């Protein structure tokens, strides 16, 4: 499992039927089958870009089952299972494993962030890893959770036999480099597209990138450049990808990501309330950024 945690993974959005608001299973399957014609290493379902926090538990299970059915077994299916309680996180991880997840991605609980001490986080992640039928990846998402996983937490957890790595979603390259140096078997995946070229050179084994939903081949190409030591080519491609990557994340969020997917022929669909659709001006900006990469 650990050796397969390399390359590029898209954190896929969840399409919803515009008329009913329900999860659009045919659209999910069509997107996944198209992504699987590329050299993406796998897929992350129910990440933050999948609007996981806005899905009911049974809807999440439908997404996981649909994705697994549409992708070959030799590609990794990662599933976000982080919940606010340890009990619920374990339950979600067990269900994801039963539906075909190869590993689960677990964010930090954040509602009681003031009480999420080092001891609390260690106990939480160890309990989840002990109970999960599949390997666990830590998810560092301080911009959303308000909690930062640091070395006093990650270093001990990296020694757990069922914790195989983490996703680091921040521009903090010094911290990412420290995590990547913990152990050759502890895999760090970069989740911040504007620094992915640098992160890969600092020891990240791959990346989970929103822009990979839109431009999967270009993201894999960047990974290949770094792996082959073509650092000038990697840097040039990084500079082309950064504007569109920013537009579909910090710029226009999930609505912008879904718009960019539609422009590339994927099914993006509407966002779920309380999220709002991207403003009209977003289309021209996203089209221009896509054209620059092409």
PyMOL commands that set and color helices and strands:
alter all, ss='L'
color gray80, all
select helices_A, chain A and resi 2-4+25-35+48-50+52-54+57-70+86-98+113-115+118-131+142-145+151-157+173-180+193-201+210-213+216-227+231-251+253-263+280-293
alter helices_A, ss='H'
color red, helices_A
select strands_A, chain A and resi 7-11+42-45+76-80+103-107+135-140+163-168+187-190+206-208
alter strands_A, ss='S'
color yellow, strands_A
deselect
rebuild
show_as cartoon
